[in-house]
Amino acid sequence: MSQPHDEPIAEASPEEVAAERDERLDPDHRPQNAEVDNTDREFDAEKAMFTDAEGYDEAPAVFPPVEEQDT
């Protein structure tokens, strides 16, 4: 009887790897409670939202300026 580890591993082309990565990283495919890397995004502590978020420009400040907030 053949075991899964006895099968040769198929090599994926760079295009297949890139397509699979894009599919996995698509927000529509993200599982609930998944960790998300936001290190490349800028957070506005006064509006309590990221600057690239939908509705950011129209959103009011809900917290005082950062320099007036307790640390």
Stockholm file with secondary structure:
# STOCKHOLM 1.0

chainA/1-71         MSQPHDEPIAEASPEEVAAERDERLDPDHRPQNAEVDNTDREFDAEKAMFTDAEGYDEAPAVFPPVEEQDT
#=GR chainA/1-71 SS CCCGGGSCCCCCCHHHHHHHHHHHHCGGGCCTTCCCCCTTSCEETTTTEETTSTTTTTCCCCSCCGGGSCC
#=GC SS_cons        CCCGGGSCCCCCCHHHHHHHHHHHHCGGGCCTTCCCCCTTSCEETTTTEETTSTTTTTCCCCSCCGGGSCC
//
